[in-house]
Amino acid sequence: MDRYSQLYGQPSNKNELDHWFNPGSRTLKELRNLQETAIHNLSIVDGYGNIDRIAGTDCAYLDDRIVCVMVVLDYNSLEVIEKKYTVQKVVFPYIPTYLNFREGKAIASTFLELGNKPDMVMFDSCGINHPTRAGMASYFGVVMDVPTIGVSKKTLCGIWETPVEVGESRKLIYNEEQVGWLLKSNKRSNHIIVAPGHKVSLESCLEIVKHCLKGYKLPEPTRLAHMYANEVKKLASEEEVKE
């Protein structure tokens, strides 16, 4: 049994996934307590070895269903190695700072189905740049014990100076602590926000995201995941029409 088949040292199974990601009948206070329990184990010290494979994940919505995808890339060439998706029923409304319980189980299910496990996962979501430090990248990373990075388009918290030149980065500060970077990744686009999720330092998350840029606003892992999520959503919608 390797680290990818474990959740907090236990075999991965439906009950474990439900405990951490399925809101069930729990109140928002109980869900917040669950987030806080997980984040006690958060680390923003580099806790990974060589990065051979990196994955990007993103979600799309189709009526009452969530489409979650993961795209695994070779880290050096950024060529796609594997794609996987999961379609599940949405069981939780959109409530800011509680995205873990709307998308988390679908993301975890997709991750566990991968045949080529990544050394790191990049999220189209927040990491520690979150009011409770429990952004999707951080929460998932801690629960699944996987190094993660968050790449978001909007700031949930903090103060900053806006980068102007391509390649320029500025610190994102929240409660007098740096929680990420604002990075000007593309001349034609607004900045993106880069933050550690779990087992990745502030310095390394910026370096890794810069490595994954190929002239677009988003780094390749999340850019390709976003495209694939829309592709799967379109196919699912067309199949519904045929039925």
Disulfide bonds with the S-S distance in Angstrom:
none
